[in-house]
């Protein structure tokens, strides 16, 4: 059986108290009262002594238990402070380090035995010393707890940023020591600083990009491919639309960037955004459209994909360049190269090209092509008597009437002087040639009125048929020319078809003149 030490001590105090009081009673009775000693006196004395001993033993036991509890509580709190993740320190009023926990020592790089040689100025960063000393002084003067961010410096010289609070302990009105609890926020501060720098860098980059975009002479739009809405636009685009940025950002690109009234992906206006998404590559298209004033304009639109980290196209950047001046210049060059400057009809070069294309289609589709060669009778007299200005006016009117007599698929061209050629493409029956020729004879037989004068410009017409009279453009024009001269010699306002035998040319029936 295990004996409880606390109960054993209490029993000893009880027995000892009873015995001591009995002895004192015996001595009292023996020396002061010679009468016989009564047993009842001894029993009462023993009981009283036992009670007194028990009380003394119990008090001693309680005192011992309180000391143990205090010692255990102190050990618990010390263990709590020592193993806390925060940096806990106690600094004397003179600045000496009285205590620092394990996290504090590990963070600043000191061993426990080094603490007694440290002063607070040894671990406070120079940038924070003035601030910390000011707080330390005010706390000693009775200011309440101080909170904030500070910088410590480790044993190896690293700056450590902390946040926390500290206060002073007073005894009898005298400042004894300061107590501080701090948290290492160095990593958090570095992340915050990096984010701030990144945001500033991004802001500078965006400002720089916007400056570049706004300095360009072309209209630029940034389009989201998911929703087809505008995410950005430069000043040139805004000015061309007469809009403010807030009026177009977030709207569908079809409402803003599509030129004219044609729908997206019209045959003559392929959508650059769709082309980029289909091919995944940069594309360039040309669009013709009417501006807000109704003028015909031309635009060259370039579109480039913008990809995310996975390579998916998320945005498309469209650059619209006005090429109206260039296109007009090209058209003027083309007009000079391929069209007659007086009448606007195709010249010899373009006429031969159109005739060659018509022959190629006829060979493929097994069709015929008719060629009419015209010369105006009496035109030289008009030129000589009325002058070249009136002669030019006659040629223009003849050109207008010739175009009104042919189909949309036919070509009327001027070779020079008063010589014209009509190419009648894709026919199955030469009667179509006869009918068009008859229309021309009828139209040009009517007088041309200029300044009150009725002028006559009736034609002589020679005709040739592919493949009956020639296999290529040159041979067809040559035989049609020969037939025209034969018709001019006959002077009977008829269409003369070339006779390949060379004996005679077949005549189309004459039409009544109005």
LOVEX-532265 format. One record per residue (C-alpha): x, y, z. Coordinates in nm, 4 decimals. Example, Ala and Ser with C-alpha at 12.3 -4.5 7.8 and 13.67 -1.06 7.14 Angstrom:
2
ZARO       px       py       pz
ZARO   1.2300  -0.4500   0.7800
ZARO   1.3670  -0.1060   0.7140
END
This chain:
514
ZARO       px       py       pz
ZARO   0.0000   0.0000   0.0000
ZARO   0.1409   0.3365  -0.1072
ZARO   0.1550   0.5982   0.1679
ZARO   0.0481   0.9478   0.0713
ZARO   0.3305   1.1816   0.1828
ZARO   0.0922   1.4701   0.2394
ZARO  -0.1378   1.2585   0.4681
ZARO   0.1631   1.1196   0.6513
ZARO   0.2959   1.4661   0.7317
ZARO  -0.0456   1.5770   0.8538
ZARO  -0.0659   1.2709   1.0887
ZARO   0.2757   1.3476   1.2305
ZARO   0.1741   1.7062   1.3005
ZARO  -0.1441   1.5798   1.4746
ZARO   0.0358   1.3259   1.6985
ZARO   0.3186   1.5652   1.7725
ZARO   0.0740   1.8385   1.8734
ZARO  -0.1183   1.6021   2.1027
ZARO   0.1975   1.4707   2.2660
ZARO   0.3448   1.8177   2.3147
ZARO   0.0301   1.9533   2.4795
ZARO   0.0048   1.6459   2.7079
ZARO   0.3616   1.6991   2.8260
ZARO   0.2951   2.0652   2.8897
ZARO  -0.0155   1.9695   3.0933
ZARO   0.1833   1.7179   3.3022
ZARO   0.4543   1.9721   3.3737
ZARO   0.1966   2.2315   3.4737
ZARO   0.0110   1.9974   3.7039
ZARO   0.3262   1.8609   3.8609
ZARO   0.5053   2.1841   3.9368
ZARO   0.2119   2.4164   4.0009
ZARO  -0.0559   2.1801   4.1363
ZARO   0.0711   1.9009   4.3598
ZARO  -0.2749   1.7402   4.3595
ZARO  -0.3137   1.4113   4.1772
ZARO  -0.3249   1.4430   3.7957
ZARO  -0.6649   1.3854   3.6424
ZARO  -0.6837   1.1640   3.3275
ZARO  -0.9528   1.3878   3.1851
ZARO  -0.7081   1.6784   3.1854
ZARO  -0.4598   1.4773   2.9830
ZARO  -0.7265   1.3606   2.7353
ZARO  -0.8487   1.7141   2.6764
ZARO  -0.4910   1.8407   2.6390
ZARO  -0.4072   1.5624   2.3929
ZARO  -0.7196   1.6333   2.1871
ZARO  -0.6473   2.0056   2.1753
ZARO  -0.2836   1.9459   2.0849
ZARO  -0.3839   1.7054   1.8099
ZARO  -0.6254   1.9589   1.6633
ZARO  -0.3632   2.2334   1.6764
ZARO  -0.1066   2.0008   1.5125
ZARO  -0.3521   1.8986   1.2473
ZARO  -0.4276   2.2649   1.1746
ZARO  -0.0590   2.3511   1.1508
ZARO   0.0028   2.0483   0.9260
ZARO  -0.2853   2.1415   0.6992
ZARO  -0.1649   2.5005   0.6676
ZARO   0.1805   2.3800   0.5815
ZARO   0.0332   2.1451   0.3261
ZARO  -0.1688   2.4293   0.1685
ZARO   0.1341   2.6580   0.1576
ZARO   0.3410   2.3880  -0.0062
ZARO   0.0649   2.3230  -0.2643
ZARO   0.0392   2.6939  -0.3508
ZARO   0.4117   2.7152  -0.4162
ZARO   0.3914   2.4109  -0.6405
ZARO   0.0995   2.5607  -0.8320
ZARO   0.2790   2.8871  -0.8769
ZARO   0.5876   2.7051  -0.9975
ZARO   0.3823   2.4991  -1.2472
ZARO   0.1991   2.8100  -1.3746
ZARO   0.5275   2.9920  -1.4241
ZARO   0.6671   2.6988  -1.6190
ZARO   0.3556   2.6869  -1.8401
ZARO   0.3722   3.0572  -1.9220
ZARO   0.7441   3.0422  -1.9849
ZARO   0.6923   2.7467  -2.2195
ZARO   0.4116   2.9378  -2.3946
ZARO   0.6300   3.2430  -2.4492
ZARO   0.9352   3.0403  -2.5427
ZARO   0.7574   2.8395  -2.8130
ZARO   0.5347   3.1137  -2.9508
ZARO   0.5685   3.1964  -3.3227
ZARO   0.5721   3.5691  -3.2510
ZARO   0.8855   3.7547  -3.1429
ZARO   0.8564   3.8262  -2.7689
ZARO   1.1078   4.0414  -2.5830
ZARO   1.1533   4.2087  -2.2479
ZARO   1.3840   4.5116  -2.2317
ZARO   1.4981   4.6859  -1.9149
ZARO   1.4545   5.0561  -1.8584
ZARO   1.8208   5.1018  -1.9433
ZARO   1.7809   4.9237  -2.2786
ZARO   1.9360   4.5895  -2.1807
ZARO   1.7728   4.2691  -2.3066
ZARO   1.6184   4.0852  -2.0125
ZARO   1.4448   3.8119  -2.2100
ZARO   1.3812   3.7085  -2.5701
ZARO   1.2001   3.3936  -2.6812
ZARO   1.3180   3.1291  -2.9249
ZARO   1.1414   3.2828  -3.2316
ZARO   1.3083   3.6180  -3.1547
ZARO   1.6514   3.4568  -3.1204
ZARO   1.6170   3.2453  -3.4351
ZARO   1.4867   3.5355  -3.6445
ZARO   1.7633   3.7737  -3.5399
ZARO   2.0305   3.5020  -3.5260
ZARO   2.1393   3.5229  -3.1596
ZARO   2.2105   3.2515  -2.9055
ZARO   2.0449   3.2670  -2.5634
ZARO   2.3727   3.3343  -2.3814
ZARO   2.4371   3.6357  -2.6067
ZARO   2.1239   3.8163  -2.4907
ZARO   2.2735   3.9498  -2.1669
ZARO   2.5325   4.1402  -2.3698
ZARO   2.2749   4.3021  -2.6023
ZARO   2.1252   4.6474  -2.5894
ZARO   1.8093   4.7412  -2.7781
ZARO   2.0137   4.9632  -3.0135
ZARO   2.2028   4.6529  -3.1262
ZARO   1.8978   4.5007  -3.2992
ZARO   1.6972   4.8090  -3.4056
ZARO   1.7657   4.9076  -3.7657
ZARO   1.9259   5.2512  -3.8113
ZARO   1.6236   5.3642  -4.0124
ZARO   1.3937   5.2919  -3.7146
ZARO   1.6136   5.3947  -3.4221
ZARO   1.4932   5.7514  -3.3885
ZARO   1.1304   5.6420  -3.4038
ZARO   1.1801   5.3550  -3.1566
ZARO   1.3743   5.5681  -2.9055
ZARO   1.0995   5.8273  -2.9165
ZARO   0.8372   5.5595  -2.8439
ZARO   1.0573   5.4087  -2.5689
ZARO   1.0853   5.7482  -2.4008
ZARO   0.7135   5.8201  -2.4186
ZARO   0.6285   5.4744  -2.2805
ZARO   0.8556   5.5366  -1.9829
ZARO   0.6692   5.8589  -1.9223
ZARO   0.3422   5.6688  -1.8946
ZARO   0.2055   5.6626  -2.2470
ZARO  -0.0227   5.3700  -2.3165
ZARO   0.0642   5.0789  -2.5434
ZARO   0.2283   5.1691  -2.8788
ZARO   0.1621   4.9796  -3.2026
ZARO   0.3187   5.0032  -3.5451
ZARO   0.5736   4.8751  -3.7953
ZARO   0.9458   4.8780  -3.7254
ZARO   1.2664   4.7445  -3.8726
ZARO   1.5022   4.5213  -3.6772
ZARO   1.8468   4.4224  -3.7951
ZARO   1.9756   4.0666  -3.7555
ZARO   2.3137   3.9645  -3.6313
ZARO   2.4333   3.9166  -3.9914
ZARO   2.3011   4.2565  -4.1010
ZARO   1.9715   4.1628  -4.2649
ZARO   1.6834   4.4086  -4.2379
ZARO   1.3772   4.2464  -4.0790
ZARO   1.0465   4.4283  -4.0890
ZARO   0.8113   4.3613  -3.7966
ZARO   0.4764   4.4815  -3.6728
ZARO   0.3537   4.4643  -3.3157
ZARO   0.3056   4.6512  -2.9905
ZARO   0.4944   4.7218  -2.6708
ZARO   0.4275   4.8735  -2.3265
ZARO   0.6068   4.9367  -1.9966
ZARO   0.5724   4.7663  -1.6590
ZARO   0.5795   4.9958  -1.3581
ZARO   0.6512   4.9222  -0.9918
ZARO   0.5724   5.1891  -0.7329
ZARO   0.5387   5.4416  -1.0137
ZARO   0.8833   5.3618  -1.1555
ZARO   0.9316   5.2215  -1.5099
ZARO   1.0952   4.8825  -1.4735
ZARO   1.0904   4.7147  -1.8146
ZARO   0.9202   4.7163  -2.1528
ZARO   0.7396   4.4209  -2.3015
ZARO   0.7000   4.3764  -2.6754
ZARO   0.5326   4.1228  -2.9026
ZARO   0.6137   4.1441  -3.2751
ZARO   0.5420   3.9510  -3.5932
ZARO   0.7931   3.9097  -3.8758
ZARO   0.6303   4.0633  -4.1864
ZARO   0.9424   4.0784  -4.4037
ZARO   0.8086   3.8329  -4.6639
ZARO   0.4685   3.9984  -4.6698
ZARO   0.6264   4.3403  -4.7120
ZARO   0.8459   4.2106  -4.9957
ZARO   0.5395   4.0663  -5.1707
ZARO   0.3448   4.3905  -5.1216
ZARO   0.6403   4.5916  -5.2512
ZARO   0.6767   4.3601  -5.5519
ZARO   0.3037   4.3874  -5.6270
ZARO   0.3150   4.7643  -5.5970
ZARO   0.6173   4.7811  -5.8251
ZARO   0.4455   4.5428  -6.0670
ZARO   0.1310   4.7578  -6.0672
ZARO   0.3377   5.0708  -6.1220
ZARO   0.5324   4.8978  -6.3984
ZARO   0.2090   4.7779  -6.5599
ZARO   0.0616   5.1255  -6.5296
ZARO   0.3698   5.2768  -6.6925
ZARO   0.3613   5.0084  -6.9620
ZARO  -0.0071   5.0705  -7.0344
ZARO   0.0501   5.4459  -7.0442
ZARO   0.3437   5.3952  -7.2787
ZARO   0.1384   5.1616  -7.5001
ZARO  -0.1517   5.4070  -7.5096
ZARO   0.0868   5.6893  -7.6010
ZARO   0.2222   5.4837  -7.8902
ZARO  -0.1255   5.3851  -8.0101
ZARO  -0.2473   5.7444  -7.9969
ZARO   0.0592   5.8684  -8.1829
ZARO  -0.0131   5.6435  -8.4813
ZARO  -0.1913   5.7786  -8.7885
ZARO  -0.4015   5.4650  -8.8346
ZARO  -0.7221   5.3701  -8.6521
ZARO  -0.6660   5.0878  -8.4015
ZARO  -0.9254   4.8715  -8.2260
ZARO  -0.8724   4.5905  -7.9727
ZARO  -1.1503   4.3307  -7.9909
ZARO  -1.2403   4.0498  -7.7502
ZARO  -1.2954   3.7334  -7.9553
ZARO  -1.5284   3.5748  -7.6998
ZARO  -1.7950   3.8460  -7.6922
ZARO  -1.6910   4.0418  -8.0060
ZARO  -1.6828   4.3648  -7.8049
ZARO  -1.4381   4.6544  -7.8237
ZARO  -1.1865   4.6650  -7.5393
ZARO  -0.9809   4.9602  -7.6602
ZARO  -0.9502   5.2232  -7.9308
ZARO  -0.6987   5.4932  -8.0141
ZARO  -0.7670   5.8594  -8.0818
ZARO  -0.7628   5.8209  -8.4609
ZARO  -1.0489   5.5698  -8.4507
ZARO  -1.2453   5.7854  -8.2068
ZARO  -1.1996   6.0934  -8.4250
ZARO  -1.2999   5.9076  -8.7420
ZARO  -1.6195   5.7930  -8.5696
ZARO  -1.6845   6.1241  -8.3965
ZARO  -1.7234   5.9370  -8.0656
ZARO  -1.5859   5.9465  -7.7127
ZARO  -1.4136   5.6374  -7.5748
ZARO  -1.6918   5.5593  -7.3264
ZARO  -1.9428   5.5586  -7.6134
ZARO  -1.7835   5.2644  -7.7967
ZARO  -1.5962   5.0561  -7.5377
ZARO  -1.8020   4.7473  -7.4573
ZARO  -2.0094   4.7658  -7.7762
ZARO  -2.0128   4.4956  -8.0462
ZARO  -1.7369   4.5392  -8.3017
ZARO  -1.9904   4.4992  -8.5857
ZARO  -2.1511   4.8253  -8.4709
ZARO  -1.8222   5.0143  -8.4744
ZARO  -1.5528   4.8690  -8.6985
ZARO  -1.7625   4.7329  -8.9871
ZARO  -1.7364   4.9877  -9.2680
ZARO  -2.0465   5.0955  -9.4530
ZARO  -2.3755   4.9068  -9.4341
ZARO  -2.2585   4.5693  -9.5663
ZARO  -2.2936   4.2790  -9.3210
ZARO  -1.9953   4.0938  -9.1768
ZARO  -1.8259   3.8597  -9.4216
ZARO  -1.9994   4.0027  -9.7302
ZARO  -1.8464   3.8730 -10.0517
ZARO  -1.6645   4.2005 -10.1150
ZARO  -1.5806   4.2619  -9.7488
ZARO  -1.4298   3.9572  -9.5755
ZARO  -1.4196   4.0035  -9.1961
ZARO  -1.0557   4.0236  -9.0771
ZARO  -1.1482   3.8983  -8.7276
ZARO  -1.3053   3.5837  -8.8754
ZARO  -1.0033   3.5284  -9.0986
ZARO  -0.7675   3.5491  -8.7986
ZARO  -0.9765   3.2978  -8.6030
ZARO  -0.9935   3.0617  -8.9031
ZARO  -0.6232   3.0723  -8.9871
ZARO  -0.4711   3.1695  -8.6518
ZARO  -0.2457   3.4119  -8.8372
ZARO  -0.2175   3.7774  -8.9319
ZARO  -0.4374   3.8823  -9.2243
ZARO  -0.4888   4.1901  -9.4416
ZARO  -0.7938   4.2858  -9.6477
ZARO  -0.9145   4.5868  -9.8443
ZARO  -1.2613   4.7351  -9.8122
ZARO  -1.4399   5.0011 -10.0174
ZARO  -1.7062   5.1973  -9.8296
ZARO  -1.8865   5.5285  -9.8100
ZARO  -1.7952   5.7703  -9.5315
ZARO  -2.0424   5.9799  -9.3332
ZARO  -2.0472   6.2381  -9.6138
ZARO  -2.1260   5.9719  -9.8748
ZARO  -1.7819   5.9800 -10.0380
ZARO  -1.6283   5.6579 -10.1656
ZARO  -1.3253   5.5642  -9.9603
ZARO  -1.0895   5.2674  -9.9379
ZARO  -0.9390   5.1076  -9.6267
ZARO  -0.6669   4.8497  -9.5729
ZARO  -0.7438   4.6515  -9.2580
ZARO  -0.4758   4.4451  -9.0856
ZARO  -0.5681   4.2058  -8.8042
ZARO  -0.3310   4.0227  -8.5680
ZARO  -0.4064   3.7641  -8.2972
ZARO  -0.3213   3.8133  -7.9271
ZARO  -0.2754   3.4834  -7.7418
ZARO  -0.2803   3.3867  -7.3730
ZARO  -0.0229   3.1654  -7.1977
ZARO  -0.1862   2.8502  -7.3384
ZARO  -0.1689   2.9870  -7.6937
ZARO  -0.5434   3.0496  -7.7215
ZARO  -0.6473   3.3586  -7.9199
ZARO  -0.8207   3.5933  -7.6755
ZARO  -0.8011   3.9306  -7.8541
ZARO  -0.7592   4.0605  -8.2062
ZARO  -0.5906   4.3923  -8.2819
ZARO  -0.7268   4.5603  -8.5953
ZARO  -0.5427   4.8431  -8.7694
ZARO  -0.7388   5.0365  -9.0308
ZARO  -0.5334   5.2421  -9.2731
ZARO  -0.7030   5.4857  -9.5078
ZARO  -0.5688   5.4102  -9.8574
ZARO  -0.8140   5.6252 -10.0531
ZARO  -0.5425   5.8438 -10.2033
ZARO  -0.3351   5.5432 -10.3018
ZARO  -0.6324   5.3605 -10.4552
ZARO  -0.7408   5.6709 -10.6446
ZARO  -0.3869   5.7079 -10.7774
ZARO  -0.3865   5.3421 -10.8784
ZARO  -0.7214   5.3857 -11.0454
ZARO  -0.5944   5.6905 -11.2334
ZARO  -0.2894   5.4968 -11.3498
ZARO  -0.5122   5.2081 -11.4491
ZARO  -0.7466   5.4464 -11.6275
ZARO  -0.4590   5.5934 -11.8234
ZARO  -0.3138   5.2519 -11.8997
ZARO  -0.6326   5.0675 -11.9937
ZARO  -0.8984   5.3235 -12.0830
ZARO  -0.9396   5.5841 -12.3521
ZARO  -0.8902   5.9266 -12.1970
ZARO  -1.1621   6.0919 -12.4123
ZARO  -1.4504   5.8446 -12.4038
ZARO  -1.3627   5.6333 -12.0971
ZARO  -1.3983   5.3175 -12.3066
ZARO  -1.1412   5.0370 -12.2863
ZARO  -0.8430   5.1141 -12.5082
ZARO  -0.6684   4.8720 -12.7444
ZARO  -0.4702   4.7058 -12.4606
ZARO  -0.7695   4.6359 -12.2382
ZARO  -0.9894   4.5464 -12.5361
ZARO  -0.7465   4.2766 -12.6503
ZARO  -0.7339   4.1417 -12.2927
ZARO  -1.1135   4.1300 -12.2670
ZARO  -1.1360   3.9622 -12.6093
ZARO  -0.8739   3.7016 -12.5128
ZARO  -1.0635   3.6204 -12.1911
ZARO  -1.3906   3.5867 -12.3845
ZARO  -1.2219   3.3473 -12.6296
ZARO  -1.0875   3.1380 -12.3429
ZARO  -1.4332   3.0996 -12.1882
ZARO  -1.5841   3.0228 -12.5296
ZARO  -1.3351   2.7405 -12.5900
ZARO  -1.4117   2.5949 -12.2480
ZARO  -1.7906   2.6180 -12.2861
ZARO  -1.8022   2.5521 -12.6635
ZARO  -1.9621   2.8871 -12.7399
ZARO  -1.9066   3.1581 -12.9993
ZARO  -1.7743   3.5147 -12.9765
ZARO  -1.8744   3.7953 -13.2107
ZARO  -1.6513   4.0926 -13.2998
ZARO  -1.7902   4.4133 -13.4582
ZARO  -1.5448   4.6628 -13.6085
ZARO  -1.6968   5.0161 -13.6584
ZARO  -1.5823   5.3205 -13.8467
ZARO  -1.7823   5.6476 -13.8589
ZARO  -1.8678   5.7755 -14.2050
ZARO  -1.8158   6.1505 -14.2516
ZARO  -1.6378   6.2033 -13.9186
ZARO  -1.3316   6.3534 -14.0863
ZARO  -1.5504   6.6254 -14.2403
ZARO  -1.6947   6.7113 -13.8952
ZARO  -1.3438   6.7383 -13.7498
ZARO  -1.2154   6.9483 -14.0385
ZARO  -1.5091   7.1922 -14.0583
ZARO  -1.6202   7.2226 -13.6944
ZARO  -1.2907   7.1539 -13.5193
ZARO  -1.1569   6.8863 -13.2873
ZARO  -1.3627   7.0028 -12.9895
ZARO  -1.6895   6.9302 -13.1727
ZARO  -1.5372   6.6110 -13.3095
ZARO  -1.4572   6.4975 -12.9531
ZARO  -1.8145   6.5709 -12.8500
ZARO  -1.9390   6.3519 -13.1361
ZARO  -1.7088   6.0682 -13.0285
ZARO  -1.8371   6.0891 -12.6713
ZARO  -2.1994   6.0741 -12.7886
ZARO  -2.1202   5.7774 -13.0140
ZARO  -1.9573   5.6006 -12.7206
ZARO  -2.2632   5.6590 -12.5038
ZARO  -2.4969   5.5220 -12.7724
ZARO  -2.2785   5.2157 -12.8349
ZARO  -2.2815   5.1218 -12.4655
ZARO  -2.6604   5.1489 -12.4612
ZARO  -2.6892   4.8930 -12.7416
ZARO  -2.4888   4.6063 -12.5900
ZARO  -2.5382   4.3629 -12.3020
ZARO  -2.3676   4.3933 -11.9615
ZARO  -2.1352   4.1054 -12.0538
ZARO  -2.0191   4.2720 -12.3783
ZARO  -1.7306   4.5151 -12.4232
ZARO  -1.7208   4.8376 -12.6252
ZARO  -1.3704   4.9714 -12.6915
ZARO  -1.2077   5.2524 -12.8885
ZARO  -0.8988   5.1706 -13.0918
ZARO  -0.8307   5.5317 -13.1814
ZARO  -0.9724   5.8076 -13.4044
ZARO  -1.3245   5.7090 -13.5077
ZARO  -1.2654   5.3320 -13.4890
ZARO  -1.4600   5.1305 -13.2317
ZARO  -1.4829   4.7571 -13.1542
ZARO  -1.7646   4.5655 -12.9874
ZARO  -1.6902   4.2205 -12.8365
ZARO  -2.0057   4.0070 -12.7998
ZARO  -1.9117   3.7199 -12.5678
ZARO  -2.0662   3.3799 -12.4868
ZARO  -2.3194   3.3325 -12.7674
ZARO  -2.4615   3.0200 -12.9262
ZARO  -2.6216   3.1790 -13.2327
ZARO  -2.4721   3.4474 -13.4560
ZARO  -2.8183   3.6039 -13.4768
ZARO  -2.7304   3.7764 -13.1468
ZARO  -2.4481   3.9525 -13.3338
ZARO  -2.6887   4.0560 -13.6079
ZARO  -2.9386   4.1928 -13.3538
ZARO  -2.6788   4.3977 -13.1642
ZARO  -2.5349   4.5241 -13.4904
ZARO  -2.8832   4.6282 -13.6034
ZARO  -2.9342   4.8204 -13.2761
ZARO  -2.6068   5.0008 -13.3312
ZARO  -2.6984   5.0924 -13.6899
ZARO  -3.0337   5.2218 -13.5732
ZARO  -2.8910   5.4216 -13.2822
ZARO  -2.6072   5.5833 -13.4759
ZARO  -2.8275   5.6618 -13.7793
ZARO  -3.0064   5.9257 -13.5713
ZARO  -2.8622   6.2777 -13.5979
ZARO  -2.6346   6.4097 -13.3216
ZARO  -2.7428   6.7584 -13.2138
ZARO  -2.4607   6.9997 -13.1174
ZARO  -2.5182   7.3737 -13.0738
ZARO  -2.8241   7.3675 -13.3004
ZARO  -2.6528   7.1516 -13.5648
ZARO  -2.7738   6.8036 -13.6577
ZARO  -2.4655   6.6007 -13.7373
ZARO  -2.4564   6.2566 -13.8984
ZARO  -2.2173   5.9862 -13.7786
ZARO  -2.3470   5.6688 -13.9403
ZARO  -2.1168   5.3649 -13.9102
ZARO  -1.9684   5.1051 -14.1396
ZARO  -1.9637   4.7729 -13.9532
ZARO  -1.7614   4.4624 -14.0218
ZARO  -1.8256   4.1403 -13.8255
ZARO  -1.6221   3.8281 -13.7462
ZARO  -1.7206   3.5150 -13.5520
ZARO  -1.5072   3.2867 -13.3344
ZARO  -1.4205   3.0148 -13.4175
ZARO  -1.5504   3.0479 -13.7741
ZARO  -1.3315   3.3410 -13.8827
ZARO  -1.0313   3.3250 -13.6481
ZARO  -0.8792   3.1421 -13.3521
ZARO  -0.7320   3.4372 -13.1623
ZARO  -0.7916   3.8044 -13.0852
ZARO  -0.5524   3.9393 -13.3464
ZARO  -0.6921   3.7381 -13.6357
ZARO  -1.0546   3.8196 -13.5452
ZARO  -0.9829   4.1950 -13.5307
ZARO  -0.7992   4.1769 -13.8612
ZARO  -1.0777   4.0016 -14.0533
ZARO  -1.3462   4.2203 -13.8893
ZARO  -1.1477   4.5244 -14.0038
ZARO  -1.1354   4.3873 -14.3566
ZARO  -1.5108   4.3304 -14.3528
ZARO  -1.5627   4.6871 -14.2277
ZARO  -1.3677   4.8298 -14.5232
ZARO  -1.5752   4.6238 -14.7620
ZARO  -1.8912   4.7604 -14.5936
ZARO  -1.7572   5.1182 -14.6221
ZARO  -1.6968   5.0682 -14.9959
ZARO  -2.0512   4.9442 -15.0386
ZARO  -2.1840   5.2466 -14.8436
ZARO  -2.5213   5.0899 -14.7746
ZARO  -2.5403   5.1054 -14.3892
ZARO  -2.5273   4.7312 -14.3446
ZARO  -2.3378   4.4839 -14.1301
ZARO  -2.0932   4.2870 -14.3387
ZARO  -1.9733   3.9505 -14.2087
ZARO  -1.6274   3.8366 -14.3119
ZARO  -1.6260   3.5784 -14.5910
ZARO  -1.3424   3.3320 -14.5197
ZARO  -1.3407   3.2226 -14.8881
ZARO  -1.2533   3.5791 -14.9863
ZARO  -1.5160   3.5821 -15.2587
ZARO  -1.7839   3.7936 -15.0922
ZARO  -1.8985   3.9097 -14.7498
ZARO  -2.2420   3.8124 -14.6221
ZARO  -2.4616   4.1118 -14.5611
ZARO  -2.7021   4.1536 -14.2742
ZARO  -3.0355   4.2926 -14.3819
ZARO  -3.0561   4.6708 -14.3780
ZARO  -3.2727   4.8300 -14.1108
ZARO  -3.5079   5.1179 -14.1712
ZARO  -3.3607   5.4493 -14.0608
ZARO  -3.5577   5.6848 -13.8419
END
